[in-house]
Amino acid sequence: MRIKNILLSQPEPKDETSPFQDLCDKYNVKITYRKFIKVEQVPSLDFLKERVRILDHTAVIMTSRTAIENFFRICKETRIDLPAEMKFFCTSEAYALYLQKFTTYRKRKIFFPKTKDRTIEEQILKHKEDKYLIPCSNISNNEISDFLDKNKIKYTNSTLYRTVSSDLSDIDIYNYDILAFFSPAGIKSLAENFPNFIQGDIKIAALGENTCKAVIDAGLRLDIEAPSPQAPSMKMALEQFIKNYNK
C-alpha cells in the first residue's frame, strides 16, 4: 500500500507556490487542502457585556494577525480612541509591521523581538508596571498568561474572536492515506465532524508539541511528528515519511 492521497487541514493556497506542491511532483501524490477550523468574530455587544475596559490598560500584547484585526475592529465598533501612550507588544516583527494597516506606526510605542534569540517576554519584563490586554480567541495560548502570572504582571484576556470547527460533512475522510494537522483545534474538528472515526491504516501527521499532544489525547496514533531535528517543517516530515513508506 502506497501513500497516494494527503489531506492538509489548511486553506488552499491562492497560487502554486505552496511548499507542498513539490511533494506532488516528486512522489506522485495528490494533496487536498481543507480548512478544519474557521474564525468567527465576537460581536461588539457581546464584548461590552464582558465589561472589559480597553482604556483601563496601558499595553496590548498581539499574538497573531487575527488578534490585531479584531482588536482594532472592536475599537472602531465601540468608538474607542486609543491614547498615544498605549504600548503594543508583538510576538514577532511581522505582527508589528502588520499594525501599520490600523494605526500610525511611527507615533506608537511598539515592541517586538529584534533578533531570533530574543523573546517578547524579555521586553515585557522591562515594562512590568504596565497593565496588559491580550486579545485572543476562545482557544488561547496559555504560555504568555502563565509567564505574566509567574512574574506577577497585571493583565486581562479578552476573547474577541472564536475558533470553531468547519462543516466537513462533504468529505469522505477514509479516502485519504495521511491527515495532516497544524493545531489542536484541527483535532477537535476531526472528532466533532467524524465522531465514529476509526484510524486504521490512515497516518496522522501533526505540527507542534500541542498538536501532537492533542492527537494522543484523542486516542489516535501519531505517525508523523514535526518539527524534529531531521524534519524542521511539516513538508520535510511528510517527504521523509513518503520516501521511506513508498519504497
N, C-alpha and C positions, 0 to 999 in steps of 0.2 A: 504493500500500500504506500503510495507516494503522496506528498503534500501537493495539492493542486489548487485548493481554494482557501483564501485567507480573508477573514472579516476583521477590519480595523475599526474600533469604536471611536472614530474621528470623523469630522465633516469632510466631504470630498474636496480635494484641492481645486482651486479655480483654474489651474493650468497643469501642465505635465512636469512641473519642476519638483514634484514630491520625491523625497529620497527613496521612497518605497518602489517607485517605478522601475528602478534598477533590478529589483527582485523579479519583476515580471519578465524582463528581457533576458536575464541570466538563467533563470530556473524554470521558465515557462509555467509560472503560477498566475492565477487570477486573483486580484485584490479587489475587494468590495469595501467601500467606505460607508459608514453609517453612524450618525450621532446617537449614542445611547442615552445622552442626557441633554437637557435644554435649560436655559436660564429664563426665569420669569421675574419681572420687576415687582418689587413690593410697592403697592400704591402709596402715594404720599399721605393719604388719610390713615392708612394702617401705621405708617411711620409715626405720625403725630400721636396716635393712640399709645405708642410705646413711651412717650414722654421723654425721649432723648433730645436734649437741647444741644445742638451743634455748637452754638456760641458759648456754651459753658466749658468748652475745650479749647486748648491753645495749640494743639498739634493734631495732625491726621496721619495715620500710617496706611499707605497704599500698597497692597499686595498683588494687584492684578489690574489689567485694563478695565475689566468689568466693574471692579470696585470703584475705579476712578469715574467711569461713565455714570454709574448710579449715584455716587456721592454728589456730583455736580447736577445731576437730574433732580435729585431731592432738593438741593439748594435752590434751584430755579423754580420748582413747583411750589415750594413753601416760602419763596421770596426772601431768602436769607442772603444778605450781603456779607461776604467773608472779609474780616478786617485784614489790613495789610500785614499785621503781625502774625497771622496764622501760619504755622510751620507745616511743611509736608515732608514726611519721611517715606521714601520709596525703597522697596526691597531690591530694585535694580535700576540701572541708568535708563533702560528702555522705558520703564514706567515713569521715571522723572521727565523724560523728554515728551512722553505722551500727554503730560499735564499741559503742554503748550496749546493743545486743542481747546482747553477750557478756561485757561487763566493766563494773565500776562506773566510769562516766565521770569523775566528779569526783575520784576517787582516782588517776587515771592522768595521766602526763605525755604529752599528745597535742599534736602539732604538725601544722599544715596551712596552706596559703596563705590569708591573711586577705582578700586582695583579688585581683582578676583579673590585676593587673600583677605579682603575686608568684608565686614557684615554691617547691616543696618543696626544691629544691636549695639555695636560699638558707638555709633552716632547717637543712639537714643540714650546711652549711659552718660553722655556729655550734657544731656538735657533732661535729667531726672526730675527736675522741678515742674516740667510741663504735665498737663493732663491730656491724655491721648484719646482720640476717637479712632476705632478700627471699623471701617465699612466692610461688611462681609456677607457671606451667604448663610443659609441655614446649615450648610455643611462647611464649617470654618476650620481653618488651620489652627490648631491649639499651640503650636510652637511659640509664636510671638506672645500669646496670652500667658503661657507658662513662664516665659522669660520676664515679662512685666511683673507677674505675681512674685517671682523669686526675688526680684530687685525692688519690690515694694513701690512700684511706679503706678500712679493712678491712671486708669483707662476705662473705656466703655466699648463693648462690642455692640455694633448696630447692624442688624440684618436689613440690608437694603435690596437684596435680590435672593431668589431661591433657586437652588439646583434641583430639578425634578427629572424623573425618568421620562424618556421619549416613548411613544407608542411604536412598538416593534412587531405588531401583530401580523404584518405582511411578510415577515421574514421566516424562512424555514431554517432554523438555527442548525439543523443537522446536515445542511448542505455544505458546511464548512469544516475544513480539517484543522484550522487554527483560529481561535478567537483571541484577539489582542486588546488588552485593556490598559488605559492610561491614568485611571483614577479609581478610588474606592466606589465612587458614585456609579461608575460603569458596571461594577459587580452587583451593586444594589439593583440597578435597572435590569440586569440579566435575570435576577431572582424574581423581580416583580412581573416581568413580561413572560417568563417561562418558569412558573413555579414548580413544574414537574420535570425540569431539565435533568437529564442523565448524561454525564460527561462521556462515558465510554471511551472511545478512541480519539475523541476530539482533544487537541492540545490547547492548553491555555497559556498565553503569554501575558506578563504583567510588567509595567514600568514603575519603578519606585517602591520603596520599602512599605509604604502604607497600602499601596495597591496589592502588592504581593501578600501582605498580611490579610487583606480583605478576601483574597482568593481562598486562602487556607481556612480562615474563619467561616467561610461559606460552605466548607466541607468539600471543596473542589481540589483537584490535583494541579499543582503548579508545575508546568513542564518547561517553561522558558522564562527566565528571570533577567531583568535589566534594570539598572546598569550593573555590569560586573567588570572586573579587571580585563577580561578578554573581550567584552562587548559593552562599551560605554553608552550605547544607544539601542533603542528598540530595533531599528533597522539592522544593525550589526548582529544583534542577538537572534533575530529571525533568520538572517542569512546563514549564520553558523549552524543553526538547527536544521534548516532545509538542506544545506550542503551535506551534512552527515546523514540525515534521515533518508534522502533520496539517492544514496549511493547505489 
